[in-house]
């Protein structure tokens, strides 16, 4: 029998948590967030433009 205690294998969850805390990941995540913000802004703007166009179309049809 070995007297040395078995080395605790780090669980997948722990590995993922460590990866999430790594600076490279944090930087990448911030960059991704910023990119997403831009995409969402564009989507919002295009949606507003589309709804304006639809409103104009509906107005022209009803008159």
C-alpha positions in Angstrom: 0.0 0.0 0.0 1.3 3.4 -0.9 1.4 5.9 1.9 1.3 8.9 -0.3 -2.2 10.3 -0.7 -3.6 10.2 -4.2 -3.2 13.4 -6.1 -6.5 15.1 -6.3 -7.5 15.4 -10.0 -8.9 18.8 -10.7 -12.5 18.5 -11.8 -13.6 19.8 -15.2 -15.5 22.5 -13.4 -12.4 23.7 -11.6 -10.4 23.6 -14.9 -13.1 25.7 -16.6 -13.2 28.1 -13.7 -9.4 28.5 -13.8 -9.6 29.1 -17.6 -12.3 31.7 -17.1 -10.0 33.5 -14.6 -7.0 33.5 -16.9 -6.1 37.1 -18.1 -6.0 36.1 -21.8 -9.6 34.8 -21.5 -10.7 38.0 -19.7 -9.2 40.2 -22.3 -10.8 38.2 -25.1 -14.2 38.2 -23.3 -14.0 42.0 -23.0 -13.2 42.3 -26.7 -16.1 40.0 -27.6 -18.5 42.0 -25.3 -17.4 45.2 -27.1 -18.0 43.7 -30.5 -21.4 42.4 -29.4 -22.3 45.9 -28.2 -21.5 47.2 -31.7 -23.5 44.5 -33.4 -26.5 45.0 -31.1 -26.4 48.8 -31.7 -26.3 48.2 -35.5 -29.2 45.8 -35.2 -31.2 48.3 -33.1 -30.5 51.0 -35.6 -31.5 48.8 -38.6 -34.6 47.7 -36.8 -35.6 51.3 -36.2 -34.9 52.1 -39.8 -37.0 49.2 -40.9 -39.9 50.1 -38.6 -39.8 53.7 -39.9 -39.9 52.4 -43.5 -42.8 50.2 -42.6 -44.6 53.0 -41.0 -44.1 55.2 -44.0 -45.3 52.4 -46.3 -48.4 51.8 -44.2 -49.2 55.5 -44.1 -48.9 55.8 -47.9 -51.1 52.7 -48.4 -53.9 54.0 -46.2 -54.1 57.4 -47.8 
